[in-house]
């Protein structure tokens, strides 16, 4: 893990361990290793040394908010979907919604075809299509039950679509 530090910070090993702990808490046991394997990651830090973003060659894995929670990048969504069996950490949408989500537009309840039953409003999720392909990542606006039941309303506030540059 390399550091792209704007200020002072602690060592990369301590950061990797801390980031994995937060990921395991937020996304489930094993998420830390899935998001932050031992390969080469870059940690961008704030001037105080706090991690802000974790990147790899494919793009942004996560951003680390001041609230102590991660927001997923498309690469982070891919890593989670590869590590956990469906439907964990996912909201599946139909083919008619796929091009819009890929372009960074929100996913609506009407087009949700499946969802992790543990999803609550505010959770970070990967938005996928039938082949479990990640087309976007964002914040759940509804509970899993509401996504299944509602015929209108925003299900996921999509932060980044897979077709966008992060």
Secondary structure by P-SEA (a helix, b strand, c coil): cccccccccccaaaaaaaaaaaaaaacccaaaaaaccccbbbbbbccccccccccccccccbbbccccbbbbcaaaaaaaaaaccccccbbbbcccaaaaaaacccccccccccccccccccbbbbbbcccccccccccccccaaaaacccccccccccccccccc
